[in-house]
């Protein structure tokens, strides 16, 4: 239990910082567990991830409302509204959005608990034959392509990712295995770093100043329960859409729910928190990650030689399965972050001011450290690894400049082996 308590403290600290600071998305914080994978249990990995995921959404709004510095992508949608609001109004929104985040997290945890109880039942799990998996993968592919801004690119990147994925089926044609040999020094971590992190670092620009105002008390306006509930519903649905689920939920609630700017901000912050939680369902039930941070977590569990989704049904803490443990800690973090987001506001302002102008240095240091551990964890040729990293970084930058989401490529690399096996079994039975 001591290890879990230490992990809880570490995840709360990381979730708070990542939420407050601009340019530090959820998945960057999750990367930090890789150097200690050998020391961490599956329960610690899932607890750390939940702490970062939920904390980034709570404190992303705190940073945006207090300093007009978006701490998370999901807060970008309403940052312009804050310039027409007084400090007292923004302070009250910190209180309102914290309540909204808490309500959304608790409700979405309850939704996930019910659906997970049904979906993880032995009779349901028994249905996951190759044919059923093929249908699920096909639905994922169609959803991924339909919801993409550039559908042709989404389809092409997914195919490329599946082709690059490491294959364990030696019955496949020789040319497929030859492709694997050519890209064998590309790890899922290096692909993520090259396609997302490095382009984000190169594109990042920061204002050298952080706006500070003297914090007083809020106006304590009536809580907007109805907007919180509507935002929660939007987020629960958005959480099942592959990609940036929190951002999709936030944008959808802000744009499509009627109300004043303040009300729509409350709905948006409720939506991004509920989306983070419901996005758990495909991973916990059938082992299908649909967000970048879930891909990282799935990769971390795979590196520990754990089978997904079987590991989520295995005992983790006190006889509780890892899946149920994850659902339980999500509810615990909702309470912790609600309390923290209502207190220590001047300390958060000072923290952002201290680190804001040094963010690029922090980014580069973390990146170099994580790349070093990726090389040591995987049997790769360092020079080939570096060449592939540079090449993929160029591709990532090119995709970013054209607003093309690299998620299909990453999903293809991670799920390519499972997709190939599934297709092989379905096709072989058909002939």
C-alpha positions in Angstrom: 0.0 0.0 0.0 2.9 2.3 0.6 3.9 2.1 -3.1 0.4 3.0 -4.2 0.3 6.0 -1.8 3.6 7.2 -3.2 2.3 6.7 -6.8 -0.9 8.6 -5.9 1.2 11.6 -4.7 3.4 11.5 -7.7 0.5 11.4 -10.1 -1.3 14.3 -8.4 1.8 16.4 -8.6 2.3 15.5 -12.3 -1.3 16.0 -13.1 -1.4 19.4 -11.5 1.8 20.6 -13.3 0.8 19.2 -16.7 -2.7 20.8 -16.3 -1.3 24.2 -15.3 1.5 24.5 -17.9 0.8 25.1 -21.6 2.2 22.7 -24.1 2.4 19.7 -21.8 -0.3 17.3 -22.9 -1.5 14.2 -21.0 0.6 11.7 -23.0 3.9 13.5 -22.2 3.3 12.9 -18.5 2.5 9.3 -19.1 5.8 8.9 -20.9 7.6 9.5 -17.6 6.8 6.1 -16.2 8.9 4.3 -18.8 12.3 4.6 -16.9 10.7 2.9 -13.9 8.6 0.2 -15.7 10.5 -2.6 -14.1 9.7 -1.3 -10.6 6.0 -0.5 -11.2 3.1 -2.9 -10.8 0.1 -2.7 -13.3 -1.9 -1.0 -10.5 0.7 1.7 -10.1 0.8 2.3 -13.9 -3.0 2.7 -14.1 -3.1 4.9 -11.0 -0.4 7.2 -12.3 -2.1 7.5 -15.7 -5.5 8.2 -14.2 -4.0 10.9 -11.9 -2.4 12.6 -14.9 -5.4 12.3 -17.2 -8.0 13.7 -14.7 -5.6 16.3 -13.2 -4.7 17.7 -16.6 -8.4 18.5 -17.3 -9.1 20.0 -13.8 -6.1 22.3 -13.8 -6.1 23.1 -17.5 -9.2 25.2 -16.8 -7.6 26.8 -13.7 -4.6 28.0 -15.7 -6.9 29.3 -18.6 -9.3 31.1 -16.3 -6.8 32.7 -13.9 -4.0 33.5 -16.3 -5.5 33.2 -19.8 -2.8 30.6 -20.5 -4.4 27.4 -21.8 -3.1 24.5 -19.9 -4.7 21.8 -22.1 -5.9 21.6 -25.7 -9.4 21.2 -24.5 -9.3 24.7 -22.9 -8.3 26.5 -26.1 -11.9 26.7 -27.4 -12.9 29.3 -24.8 -9.7 31.2 -23.9 -10.9 34.3 -26.0 -14.0 34.6 -23.8 -11.9 35.2 -20.7 -10.6 38.5 -22.0 -14.1 40.0 -21.7 -14.6 38.7 -18.1 -13.5 40.3 -14.9 -11.3 38.5 -12.4 -14.2 38.0 -10.1 -16.2 36.3 -12.9 -13.2 34.1 -13.7 -12.6 33.2 -10.1 -16.3 32.1 -9.9 -15.8 30.0 -13.1 -12.9 28.2 -11.4 -15.3 27.2 -8.7 -18.1 26.3 -11.2 -15.8 24.3 -13.5 -14.4 22.4 -10.6 -17.9 21.4 -9.6 -18.6 20.5 -13.2 -15.5 18.4 -13.5 -16.3 16.6 -10.3 -19.9 15.9 -11.4 -18.8 14.8 -14.8 -16.1 12.5 -13.4 -18.4 10.8 -10.9 -21.3 10.3 -13.4 -19.0 9.0 -16.1 -17.3 6.7 -13.6 -20.7 5.3 -12.8 -21.5 4.9 -16.5 -18.2 3.1 -17.1 -18.8 0.9 -14.0 -22.1 -0.3 -15.3 -20.9 -0.9 -18.9 -17.7 -2.5 -17.7 -19.7 -4.9 -15.5 -21.7 -6.0 -18.5 -18.8 -5.9 -21.0 -16.3 -7.8 -18.8 -18.7 -10.6 -18.0 -17.3 -14.0 -19.0 -20.2 -14.7 -21.5 -19.4 -11.4 -23.3 -15.7 -12.0 -23.3 -16.3 -15.4 -24.9 -17.9 -13.7 -27.9 -14.6 -12.0 -28.9 -13.8 -14.5 -31.6 -11.8 -13.6 -34.6 -15.0 -12.7 -36.5 -16.2 -10.4 -33.7 -12.8 -8.8 -33.4 -12.7 -8.2 -37.1 -16.1 -6.4 -36.9 -14.8 -4.3 -34.0 -11.6 -3.4 -35.8 -13.6 -2.6 -38.9 -15.9 -0.3 -36.9 -12.9 1.4 -35.3 -11.3 2.0 -38.8 -14.5 3.4 -40.2 -15.1 5.6 -37.2 -11.5 6.8 -37.3 -11.8 7.7 -41.0 -15.3 9.2 -40.9 -14.4 11.5 -38.0 -11.1 12.6 -39.5 -10.7 16.0 -41.2 -8.5 14.4 -44.0 -10.2 11.0 -44.6 -7.8 9.8 -47.4 -4.8 10.6 -45.3 -6.3 8.8 -42.2 -6.9 5.7 -44.3 -3.4 5.8 -45.8 -1.7 6.4 -42.5 -3.6 3.5 -40.9 -2.5 1.1 -43.7 1.1 2.3 -43.3 1.0 1.8 -39.6 -0.4 -1.8 -40.0 2.3 -2.5 -42.6 5.0 -1.3 -40.2 3.8 -3.1 -37.1 5.8 -6.0 -35.8 4.3 -9.3 -37.0 4.4 -12.5 -35.0 2.6 -14.6 -37.7 5.3 -16.3 -39.7 2.8 -17.7 -42.1 2.4 -14.2 -43.7 3.9 -13.5 -47.1 7.7 -12.9 -47.1 7.3 -9.3 -48.4 5.3 -8.4 -45.3 8.0 -9.7 -43.0 10.7 -7.9 -45.1 8.9 -4.6 -44.4 9.0 -5.4 -40.7 12.8 -6.0 -40.9 13.3 -2.6 -42.6 11.5 -0.7 -39.8 12.4 -3.0 -36.9 14.2 -0.1 -35.2 11.1 2.0 -34.9 9.6 1.6 -31.4 6.1 2.8 -30.6 7.7 5.3 -28.3 10.0 6.8 -30.9 7.1 7.0 -33.4 5.1 9.0 -30.9 8.0 11.2 -30.1 8.7 11.8 -33.7 5.2 12.3 -35.0 3.8 14.3 -32.1 6.2 15.5 -29.4 9.0 16.9 -31.6 6.7 18.7 -34.1 4.9 20.2 -31.1 8.2 21.3 -29.5 9.3 22.9 -32.8 6.0 24.8 -33.2 5.6 25.9 -29.6 5.8 29.6 -29.0 5.4 31.3 -25.6 4.6 34.7 -24.4 7.6 35.7 -22.2 5.2 37.1 -19.6 2.4 35.7 -17.5 -0.5 38.0 -16.6 -1.0 38.3 -12.8 -3.8 39.8 -10.9 -4.5 40.0 -7.3 -6.8 37.2 -6.3 -9.7 38.0 -4.0 -12.8 36.0 -3.5 -15.3 34.7 -6.0 -18.9 36.0 -6.4 -20.4 32.6 -5.5 -23.0 32.6 -8.2 -25.6 29.8 -8.2 -24.1 26.6 -9.5 -25.0 25.7 -13.1 -26.1 22.1 -12.5 -28.0 21.8 -15.8 -25.0 22.9 -17.9 -22.8 20.5 -16.0 -25.1 17.6 -16.7 -25.5 18.5 -20.4 -21.8 18.8 -20.8 -21.3 15.5 -19.1 -23.6 13.7 -21.5 -21.8 15.2 -24.5 -18.5 14.2 -23.0 -19.6 10.6 -22.3 -20.5 10.2 -26.0 -17.4 12.0 -27.2 -15.2 9.7 -25.1 -16.0 6.8 -27.5 -14.7 8.6 -30.6 -11.1 7.7 -31.3 -8.6 10.6 -31.1 -8.4 13.6 -28.8 -11.5 12.6 -26.9 -11.3 15.4 -24.2 -10.8 18.1 -26.8 -13.6 16.7 -29.0 -15.9 16.7 -26.0 -15.0 20.2 -24.9 -15.4 21.7 -28.4 -18.7 19.9 -29.0 -20.2 21.1 -25.7 -19.0 24.6 -26.2 -20.2 25.0 -29.8 -23.5 23.1 -29.7 -25.0 23.7 -26.2 -26.9 27.0 -26.0 -26.1 29.5 -23.2 -23.9 32.4 -22.2 -20.1 32.1 -22.6 -19.7 31.3 -18.9 -22.3 28.5 -19.1 -20.7 27.1 -22.2 -17.3 27.1 -20.5 -18.8 25.1 -17.6 -20.3 22.6 -20.1 -17.0 22.3 -22.0 -15.1 21.6 -18.8 -17.6 19.0 -17.7 -17.5 17.4 -21.1 -13.7 17.0 -21.3 -13.6 15.3 -17.9 -16.4 12.8 -18.7 -14.8 12.0 -22.1 -11.5 11.1 -20.4 -13.3 8.5 -18.3 -15.6 6.9 -20.9 -12.6 6.5 -23.3 -11.5 3.8 -20.9 -14.2 1.4 -22.0 -12.7 0.0 -25.2 -9.3 -0.4 -23.5 -10.6 -2.2 -20.4 -13.1 -4.5 -22.2 -11.4 -5.5 -25.4 -7.9 -4.0 -25.1 -8.5 -1.4 -27.7 -6.7 2.0 -27.0 -8.4 4.9 -28.8 -6.3 7.9 -27.5 -2.6 8.7 -27.6 -2.2 8.3 -23.8 -4.0 5.0 -23.9 -1.6 3.8 -26.6 1.3 4.7 -24.3 -0.3 2.9 -21.4 -1.0 -0.2 -23.5 2.6 -0.2 -24.7 3.9 0.1 -21.1 1.8 -2.9 -20.0 2.9 -4.9 -23.1 6.6 -4.2 -22.3 5.9 -5.8 -19.0 4.8 -8.9 -20.9 1.2 -8.5 -19.8 -1.6 -9.5 -22.1 -4.3 -6.9 -22.8 -7.2 -7.0 -22.0 -6.6 -10.1 -19.8 -4.5 -8.1 -17.4 -7.5 -5.9 -16.5 -9.4 -9.0 -15.3 -6.5 -10.2 -13.2 -6.3 -9.5 -9.4 -4.5 -6.2 -8.7 -5.1 -4.9 -5.2 -6.9 -6.7 -2.3 -8.5 -9.2 -4.7 -9.9 -6.4 -6.9 -9.3 -6.7 -10.6 -7.1 -4.1 -12.3 -10.1 -2.9 -14.4 -12.2 -2.3 -11.3 -9.2 -0.8 -9.5 -8.8 1.7 -12.4 -12.5 2.7 -12.2 -12.2 3.1 -8.4 -9.1 5.3 -8.5 -10.8 7.6 -11.1 -13.5 8.4 -8.6 -10.9 9.0 -5.9 -8.9 11.4 -8.1 -12.2 13.3 -8.8 -12.5 14.1 -5.1 -8.8 15.0 -4.6 -8.6 17.3 -7.6 -11.9 19.0 -6.8 -10.5 19.9 -3.4 -7.1 21.1 -4.8 -8.6 23.1 -7.6 -10.5 25.2 -5.0 -7.5 26.0 -2.9 -3.9 27.3 -3.2 -4.8 29.5 -6.2 -2.0 32.0 -5.6 0.5 29.1 -5.4 -0.7 27.9 -8.9 -0.2 31.4 -10.3 3.4 31.6 -8.9 4.1 28.1 -10.3 3.0 29.0 -13.8 5.0 32.2 -13.6 8.1 30.4 -12.5 8.0 27.7 -15.1 6.2 29.3 -18.0 9.2 31.0 -19.7 11.4 27.9 -19.1 9.0 25.5 -20.7 11.1 24.8 -23.8 14.1 23.8 -21.7 11.8 21.5 -19.6 10.4 20.0 -22.8 13.9 19.3 -24.3 15.3 17.8 -21.1 12.4 15.5 -20.7 12.5 14.4 -24.3 16.3 13.6 -24.3 15.9 11.7 -21.0 13.0 9.6 -22.4 14.7 8.9 -25.7 17.7 7.6 -23.8 15.6 5.2 -21.8 13.7 4.0 -24.9 17.0 3.1 -26.5 18.2 1.2 -23.4 14.8 -0.6 -23.1 14.7 -1.9 -26.7 17.3 -3.8 -28.7 17.8 -1.3 -31.5 20.8 0.0 -33.4 21.3 3.5 -32.2 22.3 5.0 -35.5 19.3 3.4 -37.4 17.1 4.5 -34.5 18.3 8.1 -34.8 17.9 8.1 -38.6 14.3 6.8 -38.3 13.6 9.3 -35.6 14.7 12.2 -37.8 12.8 10.8 -40.8 9.6 10.4 -38.7 10.0 13.8 -37.1 10.1 15.3 -40.6 6.9 13.4 -41.4 5.3 14.6 -38.2 6.2 18.2 -38.9 4.8 17.9 -42.4 1.5 16.4 -41.1 1.2 19.0 -38.4 1.7 21.9 -40.9 -1.3 20.4 -42.8 -3.4 19.7 -39.7 -3.4 15.9 -40.4 -3.8 13.8 -37.3 -1.0 11.1 -37.0 -3.2 9.0 -34.6 -4.2 6.5 -37.3 -0.5 5.7 -38.0 0.2 5.2 -34.3 -2.9 3.0 -33.9 -1.8 1.0 -36.9 1.7 0.4 -35.5 0.3 -0.6 -32.1 -2.6 -2.8 -33.2 -1.2 -4.0 -36.6 -0.1 -7.4 -35.3 -3.5 -8.1 -33.7 -5.4 -6.8 -36.8 -3.2 -9.0 -39.1 -3.8 -12.1 -36.9 -7.5 -11.4 -36.9 -7.7 -10.9 -40.6 -5.6 -14.0 -41.2 -7.9 -16.2 -39.1 -11.0 -14.9 -40.7 -9.7 -15.3 -44.3 -8.2 -18.7 -43.6 -11.5 -20.0 -42.3 -13.3 -18.6 -45.3 -11.3 -20.6 -47.9 
